[in-house]
């Protein structure tokens, strides 16, 4: 995977560019695409990443059947060795106070103040993604036997790389709550890890599932059981251990704000399934390296960074792209927005050199 696209070497002959420093916060697909674009043009690029290896969720969450992390790391090596991109790994960037605990924070060794980076850079691009999962907020949720899809997939990927000496144990009966790609990936991983029964439960029907009918049908052919029009209301525990999950049947009503039919609970339809593990995959939340209005950068009500049509924030030195702007999306979209932001940075700095 080449993040410099068709560029074969940095354009070091362009006067002044190598003296301009661009800092990128987050080495996921958007950050790496932007790093390649800007390094090709001859800028000095530094990338901060909280993981021990660049790549974001491409390296630490997405299964190899979707994207081979080896190819991602080959592209990273090219950026580092041929285009002089500096990667500062195991480093979490945040505002002027203690950063919150997000998923995937296992290997952080250093923290850096975002204010210092902005002051020391000619331009900053934030591409920190979505490293916080939504929770069901139901009784019995907190405790062993319940985890998010991101947490589950992350620990498996880290274990495969020899970074952890264990991986999550899910038992014989697993239920995954959700209908997106994270839910599909977690269900498939549980099956491959040896679970005897894996159920994917969704509150709407297969037709409305964000992952798409093709992905759901493919999962079913591999042995995962599909259960639709159900919603969890309680995790059943005995002596703190998960014994089951209480589900309520749903029916579809009028379209909601998403344009899909609204799932409506059916009174008196609750039932309990025996399970050993519950994996929650109901979406992720943007994790910007700042609180609202820090350095004048504004966030919306979903914690996403607000940008203009050029991916520039309300701070004139800071841009943002990828899932931290759009919310959970696909790799291609993160790459696209990262490139658009990088082009905007290039235009801005080119004017500065005139």
C-alpha positions as a Markdown table, in Angstrom:
| # | Residue | x | y | z |
|---|---|---|---|---|
| 1 | Unk | 0.0 | 0.0 | 0.0 |
| 2 | Unk | 1.7 | 3.2 | -1.2 |
| 3 | Unk | 0.7 | 6.4 | 0.6 |
| 4 | Unk | 2.8 | 8.5 | -1.8 |
| 5 | Unk | 0.6 | 7.2 | -4.7 |
| 6 | Unk | 2.6 | 7.8 | -8.0 |
| 7 | Unk | 5.3 | 9.9 | -6.4 |
| 8 | Unk | 8.7 | 8.3 | -6.5 |
| 9 | Unk | 10.8 | 10.7 | -4.5 |
| 10 | Unk | 10.3 | 14.0 | -2.6 |
| 11 | Unk | 10.5 | 17.2 | -4.5 |
| 12 | Unk | 13.4 | 18.6 | -2.5 |
| 13 | Unk | 14.2 | 21.1 | -5.2 |
| 14 | Unk | 11.2 | 23.3 | -4.4 |
| 15 | Unk | 12.6 | 26.3 | -2.5 |
| 16 | Unk | 11.6 | 26.7 | 1.2 |
| 17 | Unk | 9.2 | 23.7 | 1.6 |
| 18 | Unk | 11.6 | 21.5 | 3.5 |
| 19 | Unk | 11.9 | 24.3 | 6.1 |
| 20 | Unk | 8.1 | 24.2 | 6.8 |
| 21 | Unk | 7.0 | 21.7 | 9.4 |
| 22 | Unk | 3.7 | 19.9 | 9.2 |
| 23 | Unk | 2.6 | 17.9 | 12.2 |
| 24 | Unk | 0.0 | 15.1 | 11.8 |
| 25 | Unk | -1.8 | 13.7 | 14.8 |
| 26 | Unk | -2.9 | 10.2 | 14.1 |
| 27 | Unk | -1.4 | 7.6 | 11.7 |
| 28 | Unk | -4.5 | 6.0 | 10.4 |
| 29 | Unk | -5.5 | 6.0 | 6.7 |
| 30 | Unk | -6.3 | 9.7 | 6.6 |
| 31 | Unk | -3.1 | 10.7 | 8.3 |
| 32 | Unk | -0.9 | 8.4 | 6.2 |
| 33 | Unk | -2.5 | 9.6 | 3.0 |
| 34 | Unk | -1.9 | 13.2 | 4.0 |
| 35 | Unk | 1.7 | 12.5 | 5.1 |
| 36 | Unk | 2.5 | 10.9 | 1.7 |
| 37 | Unk | 1.0 | 13.8 | -0.3 |
| 38 | Unk | 2.8 | 16.5 | 1.7 |
| 39 | Unk | 6.1 | 14.6 | 2.0 |
| 40 | Unk | 6.1 | 14.1 | -1.8 |
| 41 | Unk | 5.8 | 17.9 | -2.2 |
| 42 | Unk | 8.9 | 18.3 | -0.1 |
| 43 | Unk | 7.5 | 19.4 | 3.3 |
| 44 | Unk | 9.0 | 18.3 | 6.6 |
| 45 | Unk | 6.3 | 15.9 | 8.0 |
| 46 | Unk | 6.1 | 14.6 | 11.6 |
| 47 | Unk | 3.4 | 12.1 | 12.6 |
| 48 | Unk | 2.3 | 11.4 | 16.1 |
| 49 | Unk | 0.6 | 8.0 | 16.8 |
| 50 | Unk | -0.4 | 6.4 | 20.1 |
| 51 | Unk | 0.1 | 2.8 | 18.9 |
| 52 | Unk | 3.5 | 1.2 | 18.7 |
| 53 | Unk | 3.0 | 0.8 | 14.9 |
| 54 | Unk | 1.4 | 3.3 | 12.5 |
| 55 | Unk | -1.8 | 2.4 | 10.6 |
| 56 | Unk | -4.5 | 3.0 | 13.1 |
| 57 | Unk | -7.4 | 0.6 | 12.9 |
| 58 | Unk | -6.0 | -0.8 | 9.7 |
| 59 | Unk | -3.2 | -2.3 | 11.8 |
| 60 | Unk | -4.9 | -2.8 | 15.1 |
| 61 | Unk | -8.6 | -3.6 | 14.5 |
| 62 | Unk | -9.6 | -4.5 | 11.0 |
| 63 | Unk | -9.2 | -8.3 | 10.3 |
| 64 | Unk | -6.6 | -9.4 | 7.7 |
| 65 | Unk | -9.3 | -10.7 | 5.4 |
| 66 | Unk | -10.3 | -7.1 | 4.8 |
| 67 | Unk | -6.8 | -5.5 | 4.7 |
| 68 | Unk | -3.4 | -7.0 | 5.2 |
| 69 | Unk | -1.6 | -4.9 | 7.8 |
| 70 | Unk | 1.8 | -6.1 | 6.3 |
| 71 | Unk | 1.0 | -4.0 | 3.2 |
| 72 | Unk | 0.2 | -1.0 | 5.4 |
| 73 | Unk | 3.5 | -1.2 | 7.2 |
| 74 | Unk | 5.4 | -1.6 | 3.9 |
| 75 | Unk | 3.9 | 1.8 | 2.9 |
| 76 | Unk | 4.8 | 3.3 | 6.2 |
| 77 | Unk | 8.4 | 2.1 | 5.8 |
| 78 | Unk | 8.5 | 3.9 | 2.4 |
| 79 | Unk | 7.3 | 7.1 | 4.0 |
| 80 | Unk | 9.9 | 6.9 | 6.7 |
| 81 | Unk | 12.9 | 5.7 | 4.8 |
| 82 | Unk | 12.5 | 7.3 | 1.4 |
| 83 | Unk | 10.4 | 10.4 | 2.1 |
| 84 | Unk | 11.9 | 11.3 | 5.6 |
| 85 | Unk | 8.5 | 11.2 | 7.4 |
| 86 | Unk | 9.2 | 11.1 | 11.1 |
| 87 | Unk | 6.9 | 8.8 | 13.1 |
| 88 | Unk | 6.6 | 9.4 | 16.9 |
| 89 | Unk | 4.8 | 6.2 | 18.1 |
| 90 | Unk | 3.5 | 5.3 | 21.6 |
| 91 | Unk | 2.7 | 9.0 | 21.9 |
| 92 | Unk | -0.7 | 10.4 | 22.8 |
| 93 | Unk | -1.5 | 14.0 | 22.0 |
| 94 | Unk | -4.0 | 16.0 | 24.0 |
| 95 | Unk | -4.9 | 19.5 | 25.2 |
| 96 | Unk | -3.6 | 21.2 | 28.3 |
| 97 | Unk | -4.9 | 18.7 | 30.8 |
| 98 | Unk | -4.8 | 14.9 | 31.4 |
| 99 | Unk | -6.1 | 13.0 | 28.3 |
| 100 | Unk | -9.2 | 10.8 | 28.7 |
| 101 | Unk | -8.8 | 7.0 | 28.6 |
| 102 | Unk | -9.8 | 5.8 | 25.2 |
| 103 | Unk | -9.7 | 2.3 | 23.7 |
| 104 | Unk | -6.4 | 1.2 | 22.3 |
| 105 | Unk | -4.4 | 3.2 | 24.9 |
| 106 | Unk | -2.5 | 0.1 | 26.0 |
| 107 | Unk | 1.0 | 1.1 | 24.8 |
| 108 | Unk | 1.2 | 4.8 | 25.4 |
| 109 | Unk | 4.6 | 5.8 | 26.8 |
| 110 | Unk | 4.5 | 9.6 | 26.2 |
| 111 | Unk | 2.0 | 12.4 | 26.2 |
| 112 | Unk | 2.4 | 15.6 | 24.3 |
| 113 | Unk | 0.5 | 18.9 | 24.7 |
| 114 | Unk | -1.4 | 19.8 | 21.5 |
| 115 | Unk | -0.7 | 23.5 | 22.2 |
| 116 | Unk | 3.1 | 22.8 | 22.0 |
| 117 | Unk | 2.7 | 21.0 | 18.6 |
| 118 | Unk | 0.6 | 23.8 | 17.1 |
| 119 | Unk | 3.1 | 26.5 | 18.3 |
| 120 | Unk | 6.1 | 24.6 | 16.9 |
| 121 | Unk | 4.5 | 23.7 | 13.5 |
| 122 | Unk | 3.6 | 25.7 | 10.4 |
| 123 | Unk | 0.4 | 23.6 | 10.0 |
| 124 | Unk | -1.2 | 20.8 | 12.0 |
| 125 | Unk | -3.6 | 18.1 | 10.7 |
| 126 | Unk | -5.7 | 16.1 | 13.2 |
| 127 | Unk | -6.8 | 12.6 | 12.1 |
| 128 | Unk | -7.3 | 10.8 | 15.4 |
| 129 | Unk | -10.3 | 8.7 | 14.4 |
| 130 | Unk | -12.9 | 7.1 | 16.6 |
| 131 | Unk | -11.3 | 5.2 | 19.5 |
| 132 | Unk | -14.3 | 5.2 | 21.9 |
| 133 | Unk | -17.2 | 2.8 | 21.6 |
| 134 | Unk | -20.9 | 3.6 | 22.3 |
| 135 | Unk | -22.3 | 1.6 | 25.2 |
| 136 | Unk | -25.7 | -0.1 | 25.5 |
| 137 | Unk | -26.3 | 1.6 | 29.0 |
| 138 | Unk | -28.4 | -1.4 | 30.3 |
| 139 | Unk | -28.3 | -3.2 | 33.7 |
| 140 | Unk | -25.5 | -5.7 | 34.0 |
| 141 | Unk | -23.4 | -4.1 | 31.3 |
| 142 | Unk | -20.4 | -3.3 | 33.5 |
| 143 | Unk | -18.2 | -6.2 | 34.4 |
| 144 | Unk | -16.4 | -9.2 | 32.9 |
| 145 | Unk | -17.9 | -10.9 | 29.9 |
| 146 | Unk | -19.0 | -7.7 | 28.2 |
| 147 | Unk | -16.7 | -5.8 | 25.8 |
| 148 | Unk | -16.8 | -3.6 | 22.8 |
| 149 | Unk | -16.0 | -4.8 | 19.3 |
| 150 | Unk | -13.1 | -2.4 | 19.1 |
| 151 | Unk | -11.7 | -3.6 | 22.4 |
| 152 | Unk | -12.1 | -7.3 | 21.3 |
| 153 | Unk | -10.6 | -6.9 | 17.9 |
| 154 | Unk | -7.8 | -4.6 | 19.1 |
| 155 | Unk | -6.6 | -7.1 | 21.7 |
| 156 | Unk | -6.6 | -10.0 | 19.2 |
| 157 | Unk | -4.6 | -7.9 | 16.7 |
| 158 | Unk | -2.1 | -6.9 | 19.4 |
| 159 | Unk | -1.8 | -10.5 | 20.6 |
| 160 | Unk | -1.1 | -11.6 | 17.0 |
| 161 | Unk | 1.7 | -9.1 | 16.8 |
| 162 | Unk | 3.3 | -10.4 | 20.0 |
| 163 | Unk | 2.5 | -7.2 | 21.9 |
| 164 | Unk | 0.2 | -8.9 | 24.4 |
| 165 | Unk | 0.6 | -12.3 | 26.0 |
| 166 | Unk | -3.1 | -13.1 | 25.9 |
| 167 | Unk | -6.2 | -12.5 | 23.8 |
| 168 | Unk | -9.8 | -12.2 | 25.0 |
| 169 | Unk | -11.5 | -15.5 | 25.9 |
| 170 | Unk | -15.1 | -15.5 | 24.8 |
| 171 | Unk | -16.3 | -18.9 | 25.8 |
| 172 | Unk | -18.7 | -21.2 | 23.8 |
| 173 | Unk | -21.7 | -18.9 | 23.3 |
| 174 | Unk | -21.2 | -15.3 | 22.0 |
| 175 | Unk | -23.7 | -12.7 | 21.0 |
| 176 | Unk | -22.6 | -9.6 | 19.1 |
| 177 | Unk | -25.0 | -6.6 | 19.2 |
| 178 | Unk | -25.0 | -4.4 | 16.1 |
| 179 | Unk | -25.3 | -4.5 | 12.3 |
| 180 | Unk | -22.2 | -2.7 | 11.1 |
| 181 | Unk | -18.8 | -3.9 | 9.8 |
| 182 | Unk | -17.4 | -3.8 | 13.4 |
| 183 | Unk | -20.2 | -6.2 | 14.4 |
| 184 | Unk | -19.5 | -8.5 | 11.4 |
| 185 | Unk | -15.8 | -8.5 | 12.1 |
| 186 | Unk | -16.2 | -9.3 | 15.8 |
| 187 | Unk | -18.7 | -12.1 | 15.0 |
| 188 | Unk | -16.3 | -13.7 | 12.4 |
| 189 | Unk | -13.4 | -13.4 | 14.8 |
| 190 | Unk | -15.3 | -15.0 | 17.6 |
| 191 | Unk | -16.2 | -17.9 | 15.3 |
| 192 | Unk | -12.5 | -18.3 | 14.3 |
| 193 | Unk | -11.4 | -18.1 | 17.9 |
| 194 | Unk | -13.4 | -21.3 | 18.6 |
| 195 | Unk | -16.8 | -20.2 | 19.9 |
| 196 | Unk | -19.3 | -22.9 | 19.3 |
| 197 | Unk | -22.2 | -20.6 | 18.8 |
| 198 | Unk | -22.1 | -17.0 | 17.6 |
| 199 | Unk | -25.2 | -14.8 | 17.2 |
| 200 | Unk | -25.3 | -11.5 | 15.5 |
| 201 | Unk | -28.3 | -9.6 | 16.9 |
| 202 | Unk | -29.7 | -6.4 | 15.3 |
| 203 | Unk | -32.6 | -4.2 | 16.2 |
| 204 | Unk | -33.7 | -3.7 | 12.6 |
| 205 | Unk | -33.7 | -6.1 | 9.7 |
| 206 | Unk | -30.9 | -7.4 | 7.4 |
| 207 | Unk | -32.1 | -4.9 | 4.8 |
| 208 | Unk | -31.3 | -1.9 | 7.1 |
| 209 | Unk | -28.0 | -3.2 | 8.5 |
| 210 | Unk | -25.1 | -0.8 | 7.8 |
| 211 | Unk | -22.8 | -3.6 | 6.9 |
| 212 | Unk | -25.1 | -4.5 | 4.0 |
| 213 | Unk | -27.0 | -7.7 | 3.0 |
| 214 | Unk | -23.9 | -9.2 | 1.2 |
| 215 | Unk | -21.7 | -9.0 | 4.3 |
| 216 | Unk | -24.5 | -10.4 | 6.5 |
| 217 | Unk | -25.3 | -13.3 | 4.2 |
| 218 | Unk | -21.6 | -14.1 | 3.9 |
| 219 | Unk | -21.3 | -14.3 | 7.6 |
| 220 | Unk | -24.4 | -16.6 | 7.9 |
| 221 | Unk | -22.8 | -19.0 | 5.3 |
| 222 | Unk | -19.7 | -19.2 | 7.5 |
| 223 | Unk | -21.8 | -20.3 | 10.5 |
| 224 | Unk | -22.9 | -17.1 | 12.4 |
| 225 | Unk | -26.6 | -17.1 | 13.4 |
| 226 | Unk | -28.5 | -13.9 | 12.4 |
| 227 | Unk | -31.2 | -12.6 | 14.7 |
| 228 | Unk | -33.1 | -9.4 | 13.7 |
| 229 | Unk | -35.7 | -7.1 | 15.2 |
| 230 | Unk | -34.4 | -7.6 | 18.8 |
| 231 | Unk | -32.8 | -5.1 | 21.2 |
| 232 | Unk | -31.0 | -5.9 | 24.5 |
| 233 | Unk | -32.5 | -4.7 | 27.7 |
| 234 | Unk | -30.4 | -6.4 | 30.4 |
| 235 | Unk | -27.2 | -8.5 | 30.8 |
| 236 | Unk | -28.1 | -11.4 | 33.1 |
| 237 | Unk | -25.4 | -12.2 | 35.6 |
| 238 | Unk | -24.9 | -14.8 | 38.4 |
| 239 | Unk | -22.0 | -14.2 | 40.9 |
| 240 | Unk | -20.9 | -11.4 | 38.5 |
| 241 | Unk | -20.4 | -13.8 | 35.6 |
| 242 | Unk | -22.5 | -13.4 | 32.4 |
| 243 | Unk | -25.1 | -16.1 | 32.1 |
| 244 | Unk | -27.4 | -14.6 | 29.5 |
| 245 | Unk | -28.9 | -11.6 | 27.8 |
| 246 | Unk | -32.5 | -10.4 | 27.9 |
| 247 | Unk | -33.7 | -9.2 | 24.6 |
| 248 | Unk | -36.9 | -7.5 | 23.6 |
| 249 | Unk | -38.6 | -8.0 | 20.2 |
| 250 | Unk | -39.0 | -5.0 | 18.0 |
| 251 | Unk | -41.1 | -3.9 | 15.1 |
| 252 | Unk | -40.4 | -1.2 | 12.4 |
| 253 | Unk | -42.2 | 2.1 | 12.5 |
| 254 | Unk | -41.9 | 5.3 | 10.5 |
| 255 | Unk | -38.4 | 6.5 | 9.3 |
| 256 | Unk | -36.2 | 8.3 | 11.9 |
| 257 | Unk | -33.5 | 11.0 | 11.4 |
| 258 | Unk | -31.3 | 8.4 | 9.7 |
| 259 | Unk | -34.0 | 7.7 | 7.1 |
| 260 | Unk | -34.4 | 4.1 | 8.2 |
| 261 | Unk | -37.5 | 2.7 | 9.8 |
| 262 | Unk | -37.5 | 3.4 | 13.6 |
| 263 | Unk | -37.3 | 0.2 | 15.7 |
| 264 | Unk | -40.2 | 0.2 | 18.2 |
| 265 | Unk | -40.2 | -2.2 | 21.3 |
| 266 | Unk | -43.0 | -4.7 | 21.5 |
| 267 | Unk | -44.3 | -4.7 | 25.1 |
| 268 | Unk | -44.2 | -8.1 | 26.9 |
| 269 | Unk | -42.0 | -9.7 | 24.3 |
| 270 | Unk | -38.8 | -10.1 | 26.4 |
| 271 | Unk | -36.9 | -13.4 | 26.4 |
| 272 | Unk | -33.5 | -14.5 | 27.7 |
| 273 | Unk | -30.7 | -16.2 | 25.7 |
| 274 | Unk | -27.9 | -18.1 | 27.4 |
| 275 | Unk | -24.5 | -16.6 | 26.5 |
| 276 | Unk | -21.0 | -16.5 | 27.9 |
| 277 | Unk | -19.9 | -13.2 | 26.3 |
| 278 | Unk | -21.6 | -10.1 | 25.0 |
| 279 | Unk | -19.8 | -8.0 | 22.4 |
| 280 | Unk | -21.2 | -4.5 | 21.8 |
| 281 | Unk | -20.8 | -3.1 | 18.3 |
| 282 | Unk | -23.3 | -0.3 | 18.2 |
| 283 | Unk | -20.9 | 2.4 | 16.9 |
| 284 | Unk | -17.9 | 4.5 | 17.8 |
| 285 | Unk | -17.5 | 8.1 | 18.9 |
| 286 | Unk | -14.9 | 10.6 | 17.5 |
| 287 | Unk | -11.9 | 11.1 | 19.8 |
| 288 | Unk | -10.3 | 14.5 | 19.0 |
| 289 | Unk | -7.2 | 15.3 | 21.0 |
| 290 | Unk | -8.9 | 18.3 | 22.7 |
| 291 | Unk | -12.0 | 19.5 | 24.4 |
| 292 | Unk | -14.4 | 21.9 | 22.8 |
| 293 | Unk | -12.9 | 25.4 | 22.2 |
| 294 | Unk | -9.3 | 24.5 | 23.1 |
| 295 | Unk | -7.1 | 26.7 | 20.9 |
| 296 | Unk | -10.3 | 28.0 | 19.4 |
| 297 | Unk | -11.1 | 24.6 | 17.8 |
| 298 | Unk | -14.8 | 23.8 | 17.9 |
| 299 | Unk | -16.5 | 20.4 | 18.3 |
| 300 | Unk | -20.1 | 19.5 | 17.4 |
| 301 | Unk | -22.5 | 17.7 | 19.7 |
| 302 | Unk | -21.2 | 14.3 | 18.5 |
| 303 | Unk | -17.6 | 15.3 | 19.6 |
| 304 | Unk | -16.5 | 15.6 | 15.9 |
| 305 | Unk | -14.2 | 18.4 | 14.9 |
| 306 | Unk | -16.0 | 21.2 | 12.9 |
| 307 | Unk | -14.2 | 22.1 | 9.7 |
| 308 | Unk | -15.0 | 24.2 | 6.6 |
| 309 | Unk | -15.1 | 23.0 | 3.0 |
| 310 | Unk | -11.3 | 23.0 | 3.0 |
| 311 | Unk | -11.1 | 20.8 | 6.2 |
| 312 | Unk | -9.7 | 23.8 | 8.1 |
| 313 | Unk | -10.8 | 24.2 | 11.7 |
| 314 | Unk | -11.7 | 27.4 | 13.5 |
| 315 | Unk | -8.0 | 27.7 | 14.4 |
| 316 | Unk | -6.1 | 29.0 | 11.2 |
| 317 | Unk | -3.1 | 26.7 | 11.8 |
| 318 | Unk | -5.1 | 23.5 | 12.3 |
| 319 | Unk | -6.9 | 21.2 | 9.8 |
| 320 | Unk | -8.8 | 17.9 | 10.5 |
| 321 | Unk | -9.9 | 14.9 | 8.4 |
| 322 | Unk | -11.1 | 11.3 | 8.6 |
| 323 | Unk | -13.4 | 9.8 | 11.1 |
| 324 | Unk | -12.7 | 12.5 | 13.7 |
| 325 | Unk | -14.6 | 14.9 | 11.4 |
| 326 | Unk | -17.1 | 12.6 | 9.7 |
| 327 | Unk | -17.8 | 10.0 | 12.4 |
| 328 | Unk | -17.2 | 6.2 | 11.7 |
| 329 | Unk | -16.8 | 5.7 | 8.0 |
| 330 | Unk | -14.9 | 3.6 | 5.5 |
| 331 | Unk | -11.1 | 3.6 | 4.8 |
| 332 | Unk | -11.6 | 5.1 | 1.4 |
| 333 | Unk | -13.5 | 8.1 | 2.8 |
| 334 | Unk | -10.8 | 8.7 | 5.4 |
| 335 | Unk | -8.1 | 8.7 | 2.7 |
| 336 | Unk | -10.1 | 11.0 | 0.5 |
| 337 | Unk | -10.6 | 13.6 | 3.3 |
| 338 | Unk | -7.0 | 13.3 | 4.4 |
| 339 | Unk | -5.9 | 14.1 | 0.8 |
| 340 | Unk | -8.3 | 17.1 | 0.5 |
| 341 | Unk | -7.0 | 18.5 | 3.8 |
| 342 | Unk | -3.4 | 18.0 | 2.7 |
| 343 | Unk | -4.1 | 19.8 | -0.5 |
| 344 | Unk | -5.6 | 22.7 | 1.5 |
| 345 | Unk | -2.5 | 22.8 | 3.7 |
| 346 | Unk | -0.3 | 22.9 | 0.6 |
| 347 | Unk | -2.2 | 25.8 | -0.9 |
| 348 | Unk | -2.0 | 27.7 | 2.4 |
| 349 | Unk | 1.7 | 27.1 | 2.8 |
| 350 | Unk | 2.4 | 27.9 | -0.8 |
| 351 | Unk | 0.8 | 31.3 | -0.4 |
| 352 | Unk | 2.9 | 31.8 | 2.7 |
| 353 | Unk | 6.1 | 31.1 | 0.7 |
| 354 | Unk | 5.2 | 33.7 | -1.9 |
